Amino acid sequence: MHPRKRIRLFLDSNVITSGIVSRWGLDKAVLSLCSARLAQLVLAEAVREEVEENLLMQATGRPVLDGEQLIADYTGFVKLSRPEIVVYPEASSVRISRHLIRHEADVPVLLSAMATKPDWLITNNTKHFTQVVAYRTGLRIATPAEFFRELAGLMR
């Protein structure tokens, strides 16, 4: 029997942040797949920075113990996932690739995904990570719900 290759999931910061903050939901389910190493987490430095900033903002609006738990949960997630780390793209690449996506802050994230060619880029940001962006870049972009629907279809 041949071992199956794990699918590689490039997660946008909104999926990771929501998965850590939420008690349950599809974002957390995606994180669970990575934590159990049923899927390989592809973690871009650009995403990591954004997640950490978001979690610190979330933590400051909560009681101290809740805030500390958020940070501990994130640290535990990264440790369990053993992510494939993607370095921040060169500034010159970011500049010349600005045309690929509407929101300038998403360019480093998009370039990081393009550099690693994951099986899926999972995001809740369908306003910026559109199907046009998917077409331009050759990336398979989906929300967590779309990702799980596709997975369910493969199991039939």
Secondary structure, DSSP 8 states (H G I E B T S, - for coil): ------EEEEE-HHHHHHHHH-SSSHHHHHHHHHHTTSEEEEEEHHHHHHHHHHHHHHHHTS-HHHHHHHHHHHHHHHHHH--EEE----HHHHHHTGGGSSSGGGHHHHHHHHHH--SEEE-S-TTTS-HHHHHHHT--EE-HHHHHHHHHHHT-
